[in-house]
Amino acid sequence: MAVTRRLLMAVVGLFSLLVYFTAAYVGYLLLLPVWDSRPSPLMAALVVLGTAIALGVVNYWAATAQLKRSLNAVELPRARAPEAYHRLDALVDQMNVETPTLLLAELPVPNAFAIGGGTGTIVVDRRLFRLLSAAEFEGLLAHELAHLETRDALVQTVAYSFVQTLVGLIGLALFPIVVLTGGIARSLALLRGDPSSWSRSWLGRAQRYSLQVVAGLGFAVTLLLLGYSRRRELAADDRAVEITGNPVGLARALAEIEQASTPDPGLLRQVYVHSEADNELSRLLSTHPPIDERMQRLQDRAQYGNFTKSSERPSSRR
């Protein structure tokens, strides 16, 4: 019985080996014309970059439109909030950004966030008008205008699209090698009469390491992009302080939002500040720095006077 089983595994292994080698040869014949007509490395890089940027822009605008529809937000009339618009107009005059549309919404937590770029939109939770003082609301508006000024959301979406495209291409290039090495390793293990030994062979380890390289590359670049997103949040805080000259106002606005927030904002978590109770892993994977860190930076700037109100210098608006 054992001899029969060993012979059967050997036959199956030999057949599998022939199948994989045949598939590899057919794949080689199919890819040969593509390789012969390949573009120059520079042209290929430009095509990949252009495709990634185009897909990123399309995804951004589609996601923005979908987000607006899901919010069920309404535009805030100027007559209803003249003081808010007065402060908004004053901020816009000092920044390189057009006057955004102010939308009122009922968000899972009291907050505000910017979508679009240039002439964009700022979504404001209704409760902020009750929770925040005029100076605090001004600091929050300046922070969101800073995001619009540098088109942070669009830049980050395009960057994510580029990373996904790059990792996808690497994965696509390695896919035939991964399949072939794994198939040959399994076939040889069957020929040896020990099917489970394939993962311990050098071919099996090569397949595992290839998959780990692709996954590790994607994770590492994602961490870099998340780090960049957190730096942009701090940069928006700094820009808001530069414009308003009031770091305490923004710090208090963040404190009020944190105090009024619930722990589960749902699908909109990525646009919200995060609690100081978050663990280190969640902070590493967050698009926002810890709120306590942001507040400490703002309080330090207020204490040491490390800011200059933009109204004291020439307007930066073009």
N, C-alpha and C positions, 0 to 999 in steps of 0.2 A: 504493500500500500504506500509506504513512504517513497519507494523508488518510483512508483507510478506518479505520485504527486510531484516529485522532484522533476521527472521528465516532462510533465505537463507544464510546470512553471518555466522550464527551459524553453519549451516550444513557444509558449506565450511571450516570454522575454525576447526570443529571437524574432518573432513576428513583430512585436512592438518596436524593436530596434530597426527593422526594415522599414516600418511605417514612418518612423521619425526621420530616418535618413532620406527616405523618398520625399517626405514633406519638405525637408530642408533643401533638397535639390530643386524641387519644383519652385519653392520660394525664391531660391537663387536665380532661376531662369526668369521668373516674373519681375524680379527687382533689377535685373541687369540692365534692361532698357531705361528704367528710371534713373539708375546710377549714371549711365552714359549721357543722359540728357540733363543731368543735374545743373542747377545754376551755380554761379560763383559763390563762395562763402559770404561775400559782402551782400550780394543780392538776396541770398537765402536769409541772412540776418535781418535785412530790411523788410522782407516779406513777413517774417515771423513777428518783428516788432510792430509793423503796420497792422497786421491782423490782430495782435493782442490789444493795441490801442483802440482799434475800431470796435472790437468786441467789448472792451471795457467801457467805452463811451455809450454804446447801445445798452449794455446791461445797467449802467448807471441811470440813464434816463428812464428806462423801463421800470427799474426798481423805485425810482423817485416818484413816477406817476402812480405806481401801485401803492406806495406808501401814502401818498396824498389821498387816494381813494379810500384806503382802509381807515384813515383817521377820522373821517366824517367831520372835517374841520370847516370852519366858516371864516371868511375874511373879516377882520376887525375894522369897522368903519372909523374914520378919523374923528367924526363928530362924537363918537362914543368914548374915545380915549384921547382927547387932545393933548394931555400932558405926556402920555407915552409917545405919541407921534412927534411932539416937540423935541423930546430927548433923542428920539431916533433920528430925526432930521439933523440935529446938531452933531450927532456922531457920524452920520453919513458925510456931512460936509468936511470932516477931518480925515476921512478914509477913502481909499481908492475902491469904492464900491457904489453901485447904484442903490437907490432906496428899495429895500426888499418888500415883499408882500408879508403882512402880519396875519397869521392865521390863528384862530382860537380853537382849541381842541380840549377834550377831556381825556387826558393821558393816564396810563396806569399809575404814574407817580407825578407829582408836580415838577415840571421841568420845562426846558425850552431847547430846541435844536434847530440847526440851519440845514437846509437842503438846497441844492443848486449852487450856482457860482455866478459872480458878477451881479446881475439882477436876479437874486434868489428869493427864497422864502424862509421866514423864521416862524416856526410853530411854537406857540406859547400855551401852556396849560392855563386854564381859567383861574385856577387857585393861586397862581403867582401874583395876581393883582391884589389879592388879600394878604398873602404871606410876606411879600417883599415891600420894603420902603422904596421911595423914588430912587435913592442913590444905589440901592441894591439891584433894582430892576435895570437901571442904567448900566451897571457893571456887567450884568448878564447879557444885555443886548450887545454891548461892545464885544464881549467874548464871541458871541455868535456871528457878529459882523466880521470879526477877524477871520473866522472860518470861511466866510463867503469871499473875503478879500483875497485869500490865497487859494480858493477852490480846493480846500482840503479833501472834501468827500469825493470829488471827482478824481483827484490825483491818486488817492488811496484805492479807489475802485479800479482804476486803470492799472495800478501797480499789482493788485491782486490778480487781475486778468492776465497780466504778463507772466506772473509766477505760475499760475495754473497752466498757461500755454506752454511755458518752458518745461515744467515738470511733466506735463502730458507728452510732449515730444520726446523727452528722455525716456519716459516709460514706454512709449511706442517703439523707440529704437531698441530698447532692451527686451521687449516682449518676445520676439522670436528666439533670442538667445536664452531667455529664462525658460521658455517652453521646451526648447531643444535640450538644454542641459538637464532639466528636470526629467524629461522623457527618457533620455539615454541613461540617466542614473537609475531610474526605476527598472528599465529593461535589463540593465546589467545586474541589478539586485535579484531580479527574477532568474536570470541565467545562473547566478550563484546559489539559488535556492533559498535566499534569505531576503524576502521582499521588504522587510522593515529596515534593512541596512542602507537603503538608498540615501537617506538624509545624512548619514555619517560619511558618505563618500565625498571625494573632493568635488565631484560634479554637483552633488546635492548641496554641499556648503557654498559652492559658487552661486547656485540659484538663490539660496537664502540671503547671501551677502548682497547680491544684486538688488533684491527686493528691499533690503534694509537701506541700501544706499539711496534708492529713489524716495522711500518714505522719509529717511533722515534729511535728505535735501529739501523736500517739501516742507517738513516741520521747521527746519532751521531758517529757511527764508521766510516762512510765516511768522516766526518769532521776531525776525528783523522788521517785518512790516508792522507788527503789533507795537514794537518798540518805537518805530517811527510815528505811529498814530498817537502814542502817549506823549511823545515829544511835541507833536503839533498841538495837543491840548495845553501843554505848558506854554507853548509859544503864543497861543490865543489868549491865555491868561495875561501874559506879559504885554501883548498888544493892547488888551483892554485897559490895563493899568496905565500904559503910555498915553492912551487917548483920554481916559477919565481922570487920571491923576489920583485915583482913590482905590488903592488895593484893599482897604478894609471893607469897602462896599461890596466888592466881588466876593471876598472871603465870607462875609456875613450872608450873602445870597447863597453860596454853596452850603453853608451851615444850615440855613433855613430849609433848603431843598433836601439835604441829608436827613434832617430831623423829621420832615414830613413824608419821606419816601417809605414805601413798603419794600420788603426784600425780594419780591417777585414781579418785576416789570414786564415779564413775558417776552414777546418777540422783539420788542423795542429796546432790549437791554443794551445793545451796542451803542446807543446814542445817549446813554445815561452815565452820570458819575457813579462811582462804586463805593461801597461802604468800607470803612476802615476795618470791619470785621472779616473781610475777605481774606482767605489764606494766601500764602505766597504763590501757589500754583495758579490760583484764579487771577491774582494780580499780574502774573507773567503772561497770562493768556487774555488779558483785558485790553480793550482799546483805549481805556482811560486810566490815568494814574490814580492811586488812592486819594480819596478826597482829603484825608488828613495831611498828606504830603502837599497837595495844592494849597490848602489853607495855610500851612506853615510857611510856604514860600511867599505867599501874599503878605502874611503878618510880618515876616522878616523884612520885606521891602518897605512896609509901612514904618517899621521900627527904625530902619537905617536910612530911610529917605531915598532909596535906590529907584527913583522913578522921576519922570518929568512929564507934566501934563502937556498933551499935544497942542492944546490951544495956545500954549506959550510960544510955539514955534510956527513957521509957515505951514499952511494947509498942505497935506500930502495928496489931496485929491487932484486927479488930472482933469 
